Amino acid sequence: MAINLCAVLETLSGAPGVGGLSAAPDAAAAYLQELGCEVERDSLGSVTGYRRCGKENAPLLMLEAHIDEIGLIVTRVDDSGFVRVSACGGTDRRALIAAEVVVHGDRDYPGVFCSVPPHLSGPETDGKIPPIPELGIDIGLDAKRARRHVKAGDRVSFRPNFCSLAGERVSGKSLDNRAGVACVLRSLDLLAGEELDCDIAAVFAVQEELGCRGSSVASYRLAPSAAIAVDVSFAHTPDADRAKCGELAQGPMIGWAPGLDDAMTRRLLSLAEEAGIPYQNEVMGGDTGTDADSIADARGGVRTALLSVPLRYMHTPAEVIDLRDVENTARLMAEFVKKEGEAL
């Protein structure tokens, strides 16, 4: 199978994956099966695909990316029929005014967040964004009918809106972290037919946006010899601090942090240079804020490295990545598997 990254990202981006929903893990599992992996689910819903090398007592390398996304959860339907919600993960309320969403009730209901026209807003509210519980979603029904179809606890995701931009860039919802999932899938694709010295467990973990829970459970259960976590990180925009950001189309961001394995990190850097793969350094003085932290802490500890795909407009419905960064991240992981599998 030769993966078409744009098509894979469109499918993954369009699949709802707010904590508790299974469409995104289902889509990722289908791709793993197409790549010939043995696929299983754990009790939280994370997906694992195994590629066995066929050698006895082979080390196990975990390639991990979280499959969930930020979104919302229904708290009630008010007397006017507006659906009231709370954040499910780190949803940025600035992105919600007039945002198009899907309310996953007894079926999927298109909706839009309420927006007060500027003509009706006074100086006391001008430019101010209410807290999320004070915002409402209009699904076009009155209170009686809305309550019949939408219940407290139903999830809400952003409307699928994937599109190709000029050049090699694409935009859409939940590219945090479907970009990482695509990297792992493409890496497996690149390794097809290669004789390896390690087994691979490709893990697409749920509930990262809710506290890195899925990766913690998966890494404890699998007890890998080592792991590479793949996530996204900040790509520079004119209004951001350049020192805190990477650049689109400049390659994977190699993570440096106290909790990451220094030898693995340095080997990733040297492999990138040997293979002519562009890369960027991302230095963090504490936790990485990714699944790498929970993987490294599992059981007696797991040697873990972190690669990140540069992404603009994180935690909004219009995230932007460059396909070249996805391809180069996948290439770097594949190089690590081929060159370092036996030494894990």
C-alpha positions in Angstrom: 0.0 0.0 0.0 1.4 3.4 -1.0 -0.1 6.0 1.3 -1.5 9.2 -0.2 -0.8 11.6 2.7 -3.4 14.2 1.6 -6.2 11.6 1.3 -5.3 10.0 4.6 -5.3 13.3 6.4 -8.6 14.3 4.9 -10.2 11.0 6.1 -8.6 11.2 9.5 -9.4 14.9 10.0 -13.0 14.4 9.0 -13.6 11.6 11.5 -14.9 12.8 14.9 -12.6 11.9 17.8 -13.6 14.0 20.8 -13.1 12.0 24.0 -15.5 9.1 24.0 -16.2 9.0 20.2 -14.8 6.1 18.2 -15.0 7.2 14.5 -11.4 8.5 14.4 -9.9 5.4 16.1 -12.0 3.3 13.7 -10.5 5.1 10.7 -7.0 4.7 12.0 -7.5 1.0 12.6 -8.7 0.5 9.1 -5.5 2.0 7.7 -3.4 -0.2 10.0 -5.2 -3.2 8.7 -4.6 -2.1 5.1 -0.9 -1.9 6.0 -1.0 -5.6 7.1 -0.8 -4.9 10.8 -2.4 -7.1 13.5 -4.8 -4.7 15.2 -6.3 -4.6 18.7 -8.1 -2.2 21.0 -7.6 -1.7 24.7 -10.2 -1.0 27.3 -10.0 2.8 26.8 -10.3 2.6 23.0 -6.8 3.2 21.9 -5.7 1.3 18.8 -2.5 -0.7 18.4 -1.2 -2.2 15.2 1.7 -4.7 15.4 4.4 -5.3 12.8 6.4 -8.3 13.8 9.9 -8.8 12.6 9.8 -12.6 13.2 12.8 -12.8 15.4 12.7 -14.4 18.8 12.9 -12.1 21.8 13.0 -9.0 19.5 12.8 -5.7 21.2 9.5 -3.7 20.9 9.5 -0.2 19.6 6.4 1.8 20.2 5.5 4.5 17.6 2.8 6.6 19.2 0.5 9.4 18.2 -2.8 10.5 19.9 -5.9 10.1 17.9 -8.4 12.2 19.9 -9.2 15.9 19.4 -10.4 18.9 21.3 -14.2 19.5 21.3 -17.1 20.0 23.6 -19.7 18.0 25.7 -23.4 18.9 26.1 -24.5 20.0 29.5 -28.1 20.9 28.7 -30.6 22.3 26.2 -32.0 25.6 27.5 -35.6 26.8 27.2 -34.9 28.5 23.9 -33.6 25.3 22.3 -29.9 26.4 22.4 -27.5 23.6 23.2 -25.2 24.5 26.1 -21.8 22.9 26.4 -18.6 22.7 28.3 -15.1 22.2 26.9 -13.8 18.7 26.3 -10.1 19.2 26.3 -8.3 22.5 25.7 -10.8 24.1 23.4 -10.1 27.8 22.7 -13.2 29.8 23.2 -11.9 32.5 20.8 -12.5 30.1 18.0 -16.1 29.3 18.9 -18.0 32.5 17.9 -20.0 31.6 14.8 -18.1 28.3 14.5 -19.8 25.5 12.6 -20.1 22.3 14.6 -21.7 18.8 14.7 -23.7 17.8 17.7 -23.5 14.0 18.0 -27.0 13.3 19.5 -29.2 10.4 18.5 -27.8 11.3 15.0 -25.4 14.0 13.8 -27.0 17.5 13.9 -25.2 20.4 12.1 -25.1 23.5 14.3 -23.5 26.9 14.7 -22.4 28.7 17.8 -24.4 31.8 18.5 -22.9 35.2 17.7 -24.3 38.6 18.7 -24.2 41.0 15.7 -21.9 44.0 16.3 -25.0 46.2 15.8 -26.5 44.8 19.0 -23.4 44.7 21.2 -22.8 47.5 23.6 -19.5 49.0 24.8 -19.6 46.8 27.8 -19.5 43.6 25.7 -17.7 44.8 22.6 -14.7 42.5 22.0 -15.3 40.3 24.9 -15.8 36.6 24.5 -18.1 34.9 27.0 -17.1 31.8 28.9 -18.0 28.6 27.0 -20.9 27.6 29.3 -22.5 31.0 28.4 -22.3 30.3 24.6 -25.1 28.4 22.9 -25.3 26.2 19.8 -28.2 26.6 17.4 -29.2 23.3 15.7 -32.4 24.8 14.3 -34.9 23.1 16.8 -37.0 24.5 19.6 -36.4 23.3 23.1 -39.0 20.5 23.0 -37.6 18.9 19.9 -34.0 19.6 20.7 -34.3 17.8 24.1 -35.8 14.8 22.3 -32.7 14.3 20.2 -29.8 15.8 22.2 -28.9 14.8 25.7 -26.5 15.8 28.4 -23.2 14.0 27.7 -23.4 14.0 23.9 -20.2 15.2 22.3 -19.8 18.1 19.9 -17.0 18.3 17.3 -16.1 20.9 14.7 -17.6 20.5 11.3 -15.2 18.7 8.9 -13.6 21.3 6.7 -10.4 19.8 5.3 -9.0 21.6 2.3 -5.7 22.0 0.3 -4.1 25.4 0.4 -1.6 26.7 -2.1 1.6 24.6 -2.4 2.0 21.6 -0.1 -0.1 22.9 2.8 -3.5 21.7 4.1 -5.9 23.0 6.6 -8.6 21.4 8.7 -9.9 20.5 12.1 -8.0 18.0 14.4 -4.7 18.0 12.5 -3.6 18.0 16.1 -2.9 15.2 16.1 -4.1 13.4 12.9 -0.8 14.8 11.4 1.1 12.6 13.9 -1.1 9.6 13.1 -0.4 10.1 9.4 3.3 10.2 10.2 3.2 6.8 11.9 1.1 5.3 9.1 3.5 6.7 6.4 6.5 5.3 8.4 5.0 1.8 8.4 4.4 2.3 4.7 8.0 3.2 4.1 9.1 0.1 6.1 7.0 -2.3 4.0 9.3 -5.1 2.7 12.2 -4.2 5.0 13.8 -6.8 7.2 13.7 -5.4 10.7 15.4 -6.3 13.9 12.6 -5.1 16.2 8.8 -5.5 16.5 6.8 -2.3 16.1 3.7 -1.4 18.0 2.0 1.5 16.3 -0.3 3.1 19.0 -3.0 5.6 18.3 -3.9 6.7 21.8 -7.2 8.2 23.0 -7.7 10.9 25.7 -4.4 12.9 25.2 -6.4 16.1 25.3 -7.9 14.9 28.6 -4.7 14.2 30.4 -2.5 11.8 28.3 -4.6 8.8 29.6 -4.6 6.5 26.6 -0.8 6.6 26.2 -0.3 5.9 29.8 -2.5 2.8 29.7 -1.0 1.6 26.4 2.6 2.0 27.4 2.0 0.2 30.7 0.3 -2.6 28.9 2.9 -3.0 26.1 6.0 -2.4 28.2 8.0 -1.4 25.1 11.8 -1.3 24.9 11.7 2.2 23.7 9.2 4.7 22.2 8.9 7.6 19.8 5.9 9.9 20.4 4.7 12.0 17.5 2.6 15.1 18.1 2.4 18.7 16.7 4.0 21.9 17.9 3.8 25.5 17.2 4.6 26.8 13.8 5.5 30.5 13.5 2.9 33.1 12.6 3.4 36.9 12.5 1.7 37.4 15.9 3.7 34.7 17.7 7.1 34.7 19.5 9.5 33.2 17.0 11.7 31.8 19.8 8.8 29.6 20.8 8.0 28.3 17.3 9.2 26.2 14.5 8.7 26.8 10.8 6.5 25.1 8.3 8.3 23.1 5.7 11.5 23.0 7.7 11.1 19.4 8.9 10.2 17.6 12.1 10.9 19.3 15.4 13.2 17.1 17.5 12.2 17.4 21.1 14.8 18.1 23.8 13.6 17.9 27.4 14.7 16.5 30.8 12.3 13.6 30.6 13.2 12.5 27.1 16.0 10.0 26.4 19.1 12.0 25.4 20.8 9.2 23.5 17.7 8.5 21.3 17.3 12.2 20.7 20.9 12.6 19.6 20.6 9.6 17.3 17.5 11.0 15.7 19.4 14.2 15.0 22.4 12.3 13.5 20.2 10.1 11.4 18.4 13.2 10.0 21.8 14.6 9.0 23.0 11.4 7.5 19.8 11.0 5.4 19.6 14.6 4.4 16.2 15.1 6.2 15.6 18.7 7.3 14.9 19.1 11.0 14.4 21.7 13.8 15.2 21.6 17.5 12.6 22.2 20.1 13.9 22.7 23.6 11.7 22.4 26.6 12.9 22.9 30.2 10.3 20.6 31.9 7.5 18.5 30.7 6.8 18.3 27.0 3.0 18.6 27.4 2.6 15.5 25.1 2.1 11.8 25.5 5.9 11.4 25.6 5.7 12.3 29.3 3.2 9.6 30.2 4.9 7.0 28.1 8.3 7.7 29.7 6.8 7.3 33.2 5.1 4.0 32.6 6.0 0.9 34.6 9.7 1.1 35.4 10.2 3.8 32.8 10.4 3.8 29.0 13.2 5.4 27.0 11.3 7.9 24.9 11.9 10.5 22.1 9.6 13.1 20.7 9.1 14.3 17.2 6.6 17.1 16.4 5.0 18.3 13.2 4.9 22.2 13.0 1.3 23.4 13.0 -0.3 26.8 12.8 -3.5 27.8 14.7 -3.5 25.0 17.2 -6.8 24.0 18.9 -8.9 25.9 16.3 -11.0 24.5 13.4 -8.5 25.8 10.9 -5.2 24.2 11.8 -2.5 24.3 9.0 0.4 21.9 8.3 2.8 21.3 5.5 2.7 17.8 3.9 6.5 17.9 3.5 6.9 18.0 7.3 4.7 14.9 7.6 6.7 13.0 5.0 10.0 14.0 6.6 8.9 13.0 10.1 7.8 9.6 8.7 11.2 9.2 6.9 13.1 10.0 10.1 11.2 7.4 12.1 11.7 4.8 9.4 15.4 5.5 9.4 15.5 5.0 13.2 13.7 1.7 13.0 16.0 0.4 10.2 19.3 1.6 11.9 18.5 1.2 15.6 16.1 -1.7 15.9 18.6 -4.2 17.1 20.2 -1.9 19.7 16.9 -1.1 21.5 
